[in-house]
Each structure stands twice: as C-alpha cells, then as structure tokens.
Amino acid sequence: MNWLPAVVILAVCIGIALIRVGIGPTVPDRIVGLDTVNTIIVVTMVILGAAFQEVVYVDVAIVYALLSFVTTLFIAKYIEKGKF
C-alpha cells in the first residue's frame, strides 16, 4: 500500500492538467494539457507495475507512451499546416 499516496498525488495532477484542458485559452494550451495527462498516466502505470510486480503494466505504458507521442505529433502538424 506504499504506492497509494503516489497514485493519489498523480490523480490530483491529472485533475489540474484537465482543468488546463478545459479552460485553456488557446488550442496549443489544450494540447499541452492533454499531453501532460498522457505523461502522468504513463508514470502511473509504471508505478503500479512496480508496486504489483507485473511487467504487463510497463509494457502497456510503453505502447501508450508511443501512441501518445505520435498523436501529439499529428495534432501539432495539423495545427501548423491545417491538414495531415
């Protein structure tokens, strides 16, 4: 149960980042907020994987991080040029 405070703190951080997504004055602010949420989710999965000694959490975290990175690149390109 030593992992519980870390997960609670990360959940609060996700809430703060979601507030930025909701009230971000510009689209790039919202994208940075979503990217922050994705990064915190990856960190949470790695912490849970270490806490439960399950490799599958880390594997899923790696795949999720790669998909998040590619999605962020596509969104940034779309905002810059207006098309894919």
MIDRENRO-190450 format. One record per residue: residue in three letters; x, y, z of N, C-alpha, C in turn. Coordinates in steps of 0.1 Angstrom, whole numbers. Example, Ala and Ser with C-alpha at 12.3 -4.5 7.8 and 13.67 -1.06 7.14 Angstrom:
<sites>
SITE  res    nxx    nyy    nzz   caxx   cayy   cazz    cxx    cyy    czz
SITE  ALA    132    -57     78    123    -45     78    132    -33     78
SITE  SER    128    -22     71    137    -11     71    129      0     79
</sites>
This chain:
<sites>
SITE  res    nxx    nyy    nzz   caxx   cayy   cazz    cxx    cyy    czz
SITE  MET      8    -12      0      0      0      0      9     13      0
SITE  ASN     22     11     -2     30     23     -2     29     31    -15
SITE  TRP     22     25    -25     21     32    -38      8     41    -38
SITE  LEU     -1     39    -28    -13     46    -28    -11     62    -27
SITE  PRO     -3     67    -19     -1     82    -19      4     87    -32
SITE  ALA     13     80    -38     18     84    -51      7     85    -62
SITE  VAL     -1     75    -62    -12     74    -72    -22     85    -69
SITE  VAL    -25     88    -56    -34     99    -53    -28    113    -57
SITE  ILE    -15    115    -55     -9    127    -59     -9    128    -75
SITE  LEU     -7    117    -82     -7    118    -96    -22    120   -101
SITE  ALA    -32    115    -94    -46    118    -98    -49    132    -96
SITE  VAL    -44    139    -86    -46    153    -84    -39    161    -95
SITE  CYS    -27    156    -99    -20    163   -110    -28    161   -123
SITE  ILE    -34    150   -125    -42    148   -137    -54    157   -137
SITE  GLY    -60    159   -125    -71    169   -124    -67    183   -127
SITE  ILE    -55    187   -123    -51    200   -126    -48    202   -141
SITE  ALA    -42    191   -147    -40    192   -161    -53    192   -169
SITE  LEU    -63    185   -164    -76    185   -171    -83    199   -170
SITE  ILE    -80    206   -159    -85    220   -158    -79    228   -169
SITE  ARG    -66    226   -171    -59    234   -182    -65    230   -196
SITE  VAL    -69    218   -197    -75    214   -210    -89    220   -211
SITE  GLY    -96    221   -200   -109    227   -201   -110    242   -203
SITE  ILE   -100    249   -196   -101    264   -197    -90    270   -205
SITE  GLY    -82    262   -211    -70    267   -219    -75    277   -229
SITE  PRO    -69    289   -229    -74    299   -238    -71    296   -253
SITE  THR    -61    289   -256    -57    286   -270    -57    270   -272
SITE  VAL    -57    266   -284    -56    252   -287    -43    246   -283
SITE  PRO    -32    253   -285    -19    247   -280    -19    245   -265
SITE  ASP    -25    253   -257    -26    251   -243    -34    238   -240
SITE  ARG    -44    236   -247    -52    224   -245    -44    211   -249
SITE  ILE    -37    212   -260    -28    201   -264    -18    198   -254
SITE  VAL    -11    208   -249     -1    206   -238     -7    200   -226
SITE  GLY    -19    204   -223    -26    198   -211    -29    183   -214
SITE  LEU    -34    179   -226    -36    165   -229    -23    157   -229
SITE  ASP    -13    163   -234      0    156   -234      5    154   -220
SITE  THR      3    163   -211      6    162   -197     -2    151   -190
SITE  VAL    -15    150   -193    -23    140   -188    -18    126   -193
SITE  ASN    -15    125   -205     -9    112   -210      4    108   -204
SITE  THR     12    118   -201     25    115   -195     23    110   -180
SITE  ILE     14    117   -173     11    113   -160      5     99   -159
SITE  ILE     -4     96   -169     -9     82   -170      1     72   -172
SITE  VAL     11     75   -180     22     65   -182     30     63   -169
SITE  VAL     33     74   -162     40     73   -150     32     65   -140
SITE  THR     19     67   -139     10     59   -130     11     44   -133
SITE  MET     11     41   -146     11     27   -150     25     21   -146
SITE  VAL     35     28   -147     49     23   -144     49     21   -128
SITE  ILE     44     30   -121     44     29   -106     36     17   -102
SITE  LEU     24     15   -108     16      4   -105     22     -9   -109
SITE  GLY     29     -9   -120     37    -21   -124     47    -25   -114
SITE  ALA     54    -15   -109     65    -18    -99     59    -22    -86
SITE  ALA     47    -16    -82     41    -19    -69     35    -33    -69
SITE  PHE     29    -38    -80     23    -51    -81     33    -61    -87
SITE  GLN     45    -57    -91     55    -65    -97     49    -73   -109
SITE  GLU     43    -65   -118     37    -70   -130     43    -63   -142
SITE  VAL     49    -71   -151     56    -65   -163     46    -59   -173
SITE  VAL     34    -65   -173     24    -61   -183     20    -46   -182
SITE  TYR     20    -40   -170     18    -26   -168     28    -18   -175
SITE  VAL     41    -22   -174     52    -14   -180     51    -16   -195
SITE  ASP     47    -28   -200     46    -30   -215     35    -21   -220
SITE  VAL     24    -20   -213     12    -12   -218     16      3   -217
SITE  ALA     24      7   -207     28     20   -205     37     24   -217
SITE  ILE     46     15   -222     55     19   -233     47     21   -246
SITE  VAL     37     12   -248     29     13   -260     20     26   -259
SITE  TYR     15     28   -248      7     40   -246     15     53   -248
SITE  ALA     27     53   -243     36     65   -245     39     67   -260
SITE  LEU     42     56   -267     45     58   -281     33     63   -289
SITE  LEU     21     57   -286      9     62   -293      6     77   -289
SITE  SER      8     80   -277      6     94   -272     15    104   -280
SITE  PHE     28    100   -281     38    108   -288     34    110   -303
SITE  VAL     30     99   -309     27    100   -323     14    109   -325
SITE  THR      5    107   -316     -8    115   -317     -5    130   -315
SITE  THR      4    133   -306      8    147   -303     15    153   -316
SITE  LEU     23    145   -322     30    150   -334     19    153   -345
SITE  PHE     10    144   -347     -1    146   -357     -9    158   -354
SITE  ILE    -13    160   -342    -21    172   -338    -13    184   -341
SITE  ALA      0    184   -337      8    196   -339     10    199   -354
SITE  LYS     12    189   -362     13    191   -376      0    197   -382
SITE  TYR    -12    192   -377    -25    196   -382    -27    211   -378
SITE  ILE    -23    215   -366    -25    229   -362    -16    238   -370
SITE  GLU     -3    233   -373      6    242   -380      2    244   -395
SITE  LYS     -2    233   -402     -4    233   -416    -19    233   -420
SITE  GLY    -28    228   -411    -42    228   -414    -46    215   -421
SITE  LYS    -37    206   -423    -41    193   -429    -30    183   -425
SITE  PHE    -33    170   -428    -24    159   -424    -14    157   -435
</sites>
